[in-house]
């Protein structure tokens, strides 16, 4: 598979994953029964598996290693935080307020991950004295 095709799969998976997460967050805030639909419970896992698989394949293809590349380490760390916040927002948050806070925080982490991916720089928000 070509780099361009693999990257297209990865980017498309990112967009779909984010859209599904956002939609599920809105439904969570509305208390919607739509969250209980079978496709809503299954589809994100399929998309996220494609996303992670394509990410690993891209890293291998361009010979990038999170241990040696700070920007990739930042993306992986951000991803773990995003997953944890997403779990709090959609499943394990004790209160509606905690779930909403976790959902908003996950959104911010997602945008950080995207900025790191675009700039290849983990310090996308440089501190200036």
C-alpha positions in Angstrom: 0.0 0.0 0.0 1.3 3.5 -0.9 2.1 6.1 1.7 -0.6 8.4 0.3 -3.3 5.8 0.5 -2.3 4.8 4.0 -2.3 8.5 5.1 -5.7 9.0 3.5 -7.1 6.1 5.5 -5.5 7.5 8.7 -6.8 11.0 8.2 -10.3 9.8 7.2 -10.4 7.6 10.3 -9.4 10.6 12.4 -12.2 12.7 11.0 -14.8 9.9 11.4 -13.6 9.1 14.9 -13.8 12.7 16.0 -17.2 13.2 14.5 -18.5 10.1 16.2 -17.0 11.1 19.6 -18.5 14.6 19.2 -21.9 13.2 18.3 -21.9 10.8 21.2 -20.9 13.6 23.5 -23.8 15.7 22.4 -26.2 12.8 22.9 -24.7 12.2 26.3 -25.4 15.9 27.3 -28.9 15.5 25.9 -29.5 12.3 27.8 -30.4 10.7 24.4 -31.4 7.0 24.1 -29.5 7.1 20.8 -26.4 6.2 22.8 -27.8 2.8 23.3 -28.1 1.9 19.6 -26.0 -1.1 18.6 -24.2 0.8 15.8 -23.3 3.6 18.2 -21.6 1.0 20.4 -19.8 -0.9 17.7 -18.8 1.6 14.9 -16.4 3.7 17.0 -14.4 0.5 17.9 -14.1 -0.4 14.2 -13.1 3.1 13.2 -10.6 3.5 16.0 -9.0 0.1 15.2 -8.5 1.3 11.6 -7.1 4.6 13.0 -4.6 2.9 15.3 -3.6 0.3 12.7 -3.0 3.0 10.1 -1.0 5.1 12.6 1.3 2.2 13.4 1.7 1.3 9.7 2.6 4.9 8.9 5.1 5.1 11.7 6.8 2.0 10.5 6.6 3.1 6.8 8.4 6.5 7.6 10.7 4.9 10.2 9.4 7.0 13.1 9.6 5.7 16.7 7.9 7.4 19.7 11.0 6.7 21.7 13.2 8.7 19.3 10.8 11.3 18.0 9.4 13.8 20.5 6.4 14.8 18.3 5.3 11.2 18.0 5.7 10.7 21.8 3.5 13.8 22.3 0.9 12.3 20.0 0.9 8.9 21.7 0.7 10.6 25.2 -2.1 12.9 24.0 -3.9 9.9 22.6 -3.8 8.1 25.9 -5.1 11.2 27.7 -7.8 11.6 25.0 -8.9 8.0 25.4 -9.0 8.3 29.2 -11.0 11.6 29.0 -13.3 10.0 26.5 -14.0 7.1 28.8 -14.8 9.5 31.6 -17.1 11.5 29.3 -19.0 8.7 27.8 -18.9 5.9 30.4 -17.3 6.4 33.8 -18.0 10.0 34.8 -19.9 10.0 38.1 -21.9 13.1 37.4 -23.2 14.9 34.3 -21.0 17.8 35.1 -17.9 15.6 35.3 -18.8 13.9 32.0 -19.2 17.3 30.2 -15.9 18.6 31.7 -14.1 15.4 30.5 -15.8 15.7 27.0 -14.6 19.3 26.6 -11.1 18.4 27.9 -11.0 15.6 25.4 -11.8 18.0 22.6 -8.9 20.2 23.6 -6.5 17.2 23.7 -7.7 16.1 20.3 -6.9 19.5 18.8 -3.5 19.4 20.4 -2.9 16.0 18.8 -3.9 17.4 15.4 -1.6 20.4 15.8 1.3 18.2 16.8 0.6 16.0 13.8 0.5 19.0 11.4 3.6 20.8 12.8 5.7 17.7 13.9 6.4 19.8 17.0 5.2 18.8 20.5 5.5 22.5 21.7 2.8 23.8 19.4 2.1 26.4 22.1 5.5 27.9 22.7 6.0 29.8 25.9 7.4 33.3 25.5 8.8 35.2 28.4 
